[in-house]
Amino acid sequence: MNRVFSEVLPLGNVFLRKILVRSSSYSSNNPCISGQIRNASSGWMQSLKTKIGWPQKMKHSKYKLVESAYHLYMCAVEMPDYFHMIHDLKMPDTYYSWYLLSELHAWMILVRLSVCGEEGKFTRGQYMKAFWADVKKRSSKVGTSPSRQEELTLLHYHFNSAIFSYDEGLLSDDRILANALWRIFFECDVSDPCLVELMVQYVRKQIKHLDDQPDEMIFRHGLISFLPLHGDTEDKTRKEEIWKRVRENVLVIKK
């Protein structure tokens, strides 16, 4: 995690603020660095401005970012093949399994947006609005219950706990990430340890894949892609089909 050290140095009647930005690296077996500087022209300067609270002008309008956040959410729930993931990971075919998968992919999107300054911050908020709206509407399809609101509150608590655990795992080695996935995603109940290893690899490669995708595609169009659970090759036909439906607003959060 980047750390900022500031010192105020007296120079006559002028105070020179010296900002030292030091980037920490992940462990040697972590193949992705989400907070890395993407290019020399904007990366380190953007990071510096963010750390010192420098006002930043967003490149895209808030209206466009709201639309892009919604599109990002639809990509995140449609691009990964949840049906096959639930089967291959030996998860029960339930609403809660869908939630755990959506929560994990939402966290990965938030990680990607977290290094994008004010636009990323605003889009994160709008993305979470779409996420919780969908969670609430899908839960209403499961059935009515007097404790439904309490259950939704528990899901909020679960999400907050999950992102802290996942963040710790991402910034640490595979052992810590595996522990987070075992506790949060598999809920300490997995018959085959190889499934935990598979998910560690999935998260690592997915974060790297998301980090490689251009900001312009994310903020201007709200389009993003995911790799499959098995392998490192995109299904381009599936991607283009889903992107086309997202652009045409065919994919909606059903009421």
N, C-alpha and C positions, 0 to 999 in steps of 0.2 A: 504494500500500500504506500502511495506517495506520501512523503513527509515534507513539511515546509518548516524551515528554521529561519527565523528573522531576528536580526540584530539591529539596534538603533545606534549608529555611530555618530558622535558629535564631530562637526567640522565647522568651527567658528559658530555662527548663528544658524547654520544649516544642518539639518539632520539627514543623513544618508541612510535610507533603509536598504539593507542588503538582504536579498532573498536568495536562499539556497534551496533548490529543488533537487531532491535526491530520489531516484526511482529504485525501489527494491525489486528484485527479481524473484520469480517463483522457484521452487525447487527444481533440481536437474531433471526430474522425471515428469515435470509439468510442461506439456508441449504448447501451451498457449499463454499469452500475456495480454489480457483484455485491456489493461491500462497503458499499453505501450504507445509510443509516439508513432503515428501513422506516416507522417511525412514531415520534412524539415521546415516547410513553409508555414505550418499551422500548429503542429502537435505540441511542441514545448511552450510556445507562446500562449496557446489556448489554455494549457494547464496552469501556467503562471497567472494569467488573468483570472481564472476561476479561483485559485487559491487566495489571491489578495482581494477578492470581491470586486473586481473591475466590472463596471456595467457592460453587458454584452448585447449586441443587437442581433436578433434572430434573422436568419436568412429567409426563412419562410414564414408566412402569416400564421397566426394561431388557428384560423379556420382551416388552412391546409394541413396543419399538424394534427388537428382533431381528426380529420378524415384519414390521415396517414396512420394514426394510432389505431383507429378502428380496423383499417386494412391489415395492419401488422397483427392484430389479434386474430383476425380471420385466417391469416396465413399460419399462425402458430397452432391453431386448433384443427386446421384442415390438412396442412402439409405433412405432418407426422402421421403415420398410419397407426392410429390408436388401436384399431381392431386387431391387427397383427401383433402389436406390441403387448397388448393385454394377454394374448394367447402365448406368445413366445416367453414372456416373463412370468407366466403361470399366475396371473392375477385373476381374481374373481371378476366376472363380467357385471359390474355394478356401477352405479353413479359415482361412488366414492373412488373407484379405480380411475374413472375419467377425470375426477377432480385432481387426484395425485399426479397424473400425467400433465394435466393443464397447468397445475401449480409449478411443476418442474420446468416446463417450457416457458411459462411466464417469467420465472426467475432468470432464465437464460436471456430472454429478451431485455429484461431490466439491466442485466450486466452489460449487454451491448450498448444500451442507451446511456448508461451511467458515465461514459467517457465523452459525451457529446455536448457538454456545456449546457446552456440555457434551453436550447432546442430539445436536447435529450431529457432534461428535467421536466419540461412541460409535457413532452410526449409520454414520458413514464406515467405521469398522473392521469392522462387521458386513456392510456392503455389499461391501467388498473380499473378505471371506471367501466370500460367495456368488459373486462374480465369479471368483475363482481356482478355486473348486470346479467351476464350470461350464466354465471353460477346460480344466481337467484332464480332466473327463469327456468333453468333446467331442473333445479330442485323442486319447483312447483309442479313439474310434470311427473315426478316420482310419486307424489301423493301429498295430501294435506295432513298436517299434524299440528297439534297445539304447541308442540315444542320446536316447530320449524325455525322460528326466529332465533331461538337459543342455539339450534344446530348451526345456523349460518354464522352466528357470533363465534362459535367454537372453530369454524373453518377460518375465520379471520385470525384468530389466535394461532391456529395451526400454520397459516401462511407466514405470519410474522416470525414464528419460531423457525420455520423451514428456511427462510432466506438467510437468517443469521448462520444456521448450520451449513447451508450450501456455500455461502460466502467463505466461511472458515475453511471448508474443504477445498474450494477452488484455489485459495491462496496458500494452501498447504500441500502436502504430498498426497499420493493416492490412498494411503492408509486412512488419513483423516476424511478424505472425500468418501471413501468406501463406508466408513463408520456413519457419516451423515446420511448417505443413501440407505444404509441398512436400518437406521433408526426412523428416518422420516418417510422415505419412499416405500420401503418394504415393511415398515413398522415392526422390526425385529422378528419377522416371520418369513423366512425364505428357506426352502428345502435344499436348494443347490447354490453353493457359494459362487459358482461360475456366473450366476445371474447378476450378482453384485459386481463382479469384475467386468461383466459386459456393460453394465450401466455406468461404471466409472469411465470406461473407454468411450461410451456414447457421449457423456457430458463433456469430456476433454475435447473430443473431435468436433462436437457441436459448437462449443464456445469458440474454438479456433475458426471454424467455418463462418460463424456469424461475424466474427471480428474482421474477416477478410472481405465482407460485403460492403460496398461503397455507401457512404452517408447519404449521397444524393438519392439513391434508389430507396433508401429507408424513409427519409423525411419528405421527399417530393412525391413519391408514389406509394409509400407504405407497403413495399413489397420486399419479402425476405424468404429465404429458402432454408430447408433443413436436410441433413443427410439421413439416410435410413438407419435403422437400428443395426443392421448387419452390413458391413462394407463402408467404403468411403466415396462412393460414386452417386451423384444425384440422379434421380429419375427425372430427366429433363422433360419428357412428355407429360408426366404428372404435374411437374412444376408449372409448365406453361398453361396447362389446362386450369389449374387452380388460380394462377395469376390472372388469367382471362376472366374468370368468374368473379374474382375480387374487383377487378377494374370496372366490371359491368354492374357491380353491387348486387350480384345474384346471391352471394353468401350473406345472409343477414342473421342477426340474433332473433330467433323466432319468439314471438310472444305466446 
